Amino acid sequence: MKTVITIGREHGSGGREIGKYIAQKLGIECYDTRFITEAAKRTGINEKIFQTYNERPVDSLLYSISMSTSAFPGFTWGTKNRSFAEQVCQAQFDLIKEFAKKPCVIVGRCADSVIDNSVAKCRIFIRAEQKERILRIMQTYQLSEKDALKAITQADKERSSYYNFFTNRQWGDSRNYDLCLNVSELSIESASEIIIDYVSKREV
């Protein structure tokens, strides 16, 4: 395997689990929440900042941060003509470029757009029907059906705003990806194997 696989996903579709399965099967790294710890170390920003505002639209992130700037020691607001919020996001983008120097799986964070076109990459988008997504979120987080739907709607809205802002593309638009996969009728393993087979055939 010589390709960097990027995975965009609807909340509750199982995209993160698929990414982890693919990475394990291929013997490569999978980067998702690991961005948070690494970015925090490199920037000196409290790790909770990355956890709380992960993949959130920059306007709401900017507002939230401006309400409590004392929580971010050692980091200067608006340096290099960028807002604090944009710098938080940029820290993760820089890591994406570094991790993409070798084959890996990267989940979310505009990775499909951030990685240079000179890098061999396969851009995947994972979706599922709403009823399956609600059930997964209910089981994963022990939520009611109503709260699960609310969580899905909010997460998708935030991911969409985040992606659209930083890429000038439309989140979930099939034209921005190499493969869009509805996994409603598939297990994590089956969906992962389809992606692995697809990527392998592209490399031939």
Disulfide bonds with the S-S distance in Angstrom:
none
